[in-house]
Amino acid sequence: MALERPKSLRELALEHLRNSIIDGSLKMGQVLSERKISEELGVSKSPVREALAQLRDEGLVSIEPQKGARVFSLSETEVTQICDFRQAIEIAAFELALSRDPSRLAGDMERVVKEMGRERAKGNEKEYLALDTSFHHLIFEHAGNDYLTASYTRYIGKIAALRTHLAKLPQHTNLSFDEHQKIAIAVRHGDMTEIKSLLTEHIDRTRQAYKSASIVLEGAAPS
């Protein structure tokens, strides 16, 4: 059995910061201090700086000369573009996944939905949202196209962070869970027309929730 390679300091810093942004511990628009992060993690500034550079490439952090780093923020226009991107790429991946092994896809989605239900019943929002992310990533795992997966994975952190933010809205999680259940049922039936309709509705609700709630994000640029 191959031994798992220990994570480097850069990888540990990257994982910590990425997770903190996704779960909302670090707020959108929040200023990030290399010194403070280094002290909290007990590492030098170098791996923290490298981690921040990687997060910049993932769209989770912005870095400006003389101003330093801060957690990303989203305007309404950017949310709309994310939703357009998700709709296009997830539908494309779904068509491939259904053409390859629809039974396994359906089984995996049903399993994740059951786990989502358990975590929701426990009131475990963090785990529920992680499973929400896993549910959508299953589409790409089963599509078997590295280019689609790479395109989606590049922005998965930003999508997950937005998901965490919207989960604070009344009834958002209840509606989201219901939509995931319906999508899983449609996948079991192999009904791509229904899947496309449900997925479009699911993603559009993110767009509308952001817009209608007039959410003000710390440091967000005007839309």
Protein Blocks (a to p, Z undefined) as FASTA:
>chain_A
ZZdddddfklmmmmmmmmmmmnomacghiacdfklmmmmnopafklmmmmmmmmmmnopa
ccdehklpadddddfklmmmmmmmmmmmmmmmmmmmmmmmmmlmmmmmmmmmmmmmmmmm
nopaklmmmmmmmmmmmmmmmnopaklmmmmmmmmmmmmmmmmmmmmpghklmmmmmmmm
mmmmmmmnopaklmmmmmmmmmmmmmmmmmmnopacehiacZZ
